């Protein structure tokens, strides 16, 4: 990518400025802002992960950036609420298969503490998070409507990674205790 364009991108203070830059004219919109090389330094500046699939147009790049930005806000809101209450539940806003959240836990290689035998092919009722006495340790558990469960003992870093992955896929309501 042209180093002059990179220096221009670096000067912009917000994503709104970048979006405005992309809409200057059709050439910028079609030939510059639709490229991965344009968005890489922007995602890097915000410390956001790049999308895992090929994004090929400007609108999709903007949507991906804004989606990750919203997920980061949701994680921040969740952690602020959690720090004020030490226990929260995340209730899904839509029907989620229990296997979906369990798949994320397996991808992150979370160590299972215990589970019930009644969890296969069920929907998720809620995700619970408790802070343990060690400030860097958390108790994470998934509950089905019939009381099936899986629980994990996880670190703060694992919790943030889990929340990022789950919030990318689903919306939740925070229930405080």
N, C-alpha and C positions, 0 to 999 in steps of 0.2 A: 504494500500500500504506500502511496505517496506520503513522504514524511511531513510535507506541509499540511496535508489533511489530518494526520495524526496529531500535529501540534494544535490544530484548530479544535479537534475533538477534546483534547486535554483541557482546553480553556473553558469548556462548557461546565456550568455548575450543577445542572440538574438534567434529569432525563427529559423534561419538558423542552429544554433548550436543544437537546439532541433531536427530538422529534420535530421541532420547528426547523432545524437545519435540514432534515431529510425532506421536508416539504417545500424547500426553496424553489425547486423546479423539478421537472420530470426526469432529467438526467440524474440528479442527486438521488431521487426517490427510487429509480429503476436500476441504475448502474453502480451506485456507491452504497447506499443504505441497505441494499438487499444482500450484501456480501458479508460472509463470516469475518473477513479481515477488518471490516468496519466495526463490527460489534465486539470483537475480542477485547480490545483495550477498554471498552466501556464496561463490559462485564467484569474485567479485571480491576478496574478503578473502584467498583463497588464491592469487589470480593465475592461476586456471584459465580456459581458454576455455569458453564456453558450448557445449552440444551443438549440432550443426548441423541437427538435425531437431527437430520439435515433440515435446516430452515432455509427456505429459498426466496422469500420475498420480504419486503420491508414491513408490511403489516404483521406478519408472523413473528419477526424479530422483536417488534415493539410489544406484541402480546406476550411473548416469552419473558421479556425483561420485566414487564409490569406484573406478570404472574409471580415471578420469583420475588419481586419487591413486596407484593402482598403477603406471600408466605413468610417472609422475614418479619413483616409487621405482626402477623398472626403469632409467630413464635415469640416475639418480644412481648406481646400482650399476654400470652399464656404464661410466660416465665414471670412477669410482673405479678400477675394474679397468683401464681403458684407460690412465689416468695412471700406474699402477704398471707397465705393460708396454709402452706405446707402439705395440703392435700387437695387435689382437684380431680374431677372426672371430665373427660371429653366425650360428649354425647354426639354421635354422628347426626348430621342434618339430612342424610339420605341413607337408604339401606346399603349396608356394606357387608360383604361376605367376610366371615371370621377368617377365612383362609387368606384374604387380601392383607390384613394387618399382620397375620402370622408370617406371611411370606416376607414382608419387610423386616420383621424381627430376625428371621433366618438369614436374610441377605446381610444384615449387620452383624451376624454371628453373636447374637445376644445369648447369654447362658441362661437356660431355663431352670427355674427353681422347682416348680411343681405345676401339674396340670390335672384336670379331670378327664374322664374318658368320654364325656358327652359334648365334644366340641366339633366334630366333623360336619362339614356342610351346613353350618348354622350362620345366622346373621350376628353381627356385633351389636351388643347392647350399649356398652361404653368401654372406654379406656380409662383406667385409674392410675394416678401417679401420686406416690407418697414420698416425702423426703425422709431419709433415714437419719439417725443421729450423726453419722459422718456426713458432713455437708456435701461431699462429692459423690455420694451414693443415693440411689433412688430405687424405689420398689415400683415396678411397672406391671400392670396386670390388665388382661383383656377378659371381659365378661360377656357371655351370651344371654339371651332372654330367659333361657331355662336354667341358668346358674353355672353353665360350663365355664371353665376359666383356664388361663395359662398365666404364670407369673414369672418375672425376671428381676434380678438385682443388677442394676446398670449404673454406669458412671454419668456424670454431667455431660460429657462429650457425646456419649452414646444416646442420651436423651435428646440432645439437640439434633443429632443426625436422624433419629427416629421421627421427631416432630417435623423436620424438614421434608422427609420422604412422604409421611402420611398427609401433611398439609398440601403438598403438591397435588395429591390425588383426590382429597376429600375435604369437605367443610365440616367443622365441628362447633358445638356450643360448649362453652366452659361452664361447668357447675362447680361452685365453691363450697368448701366445708369449713 
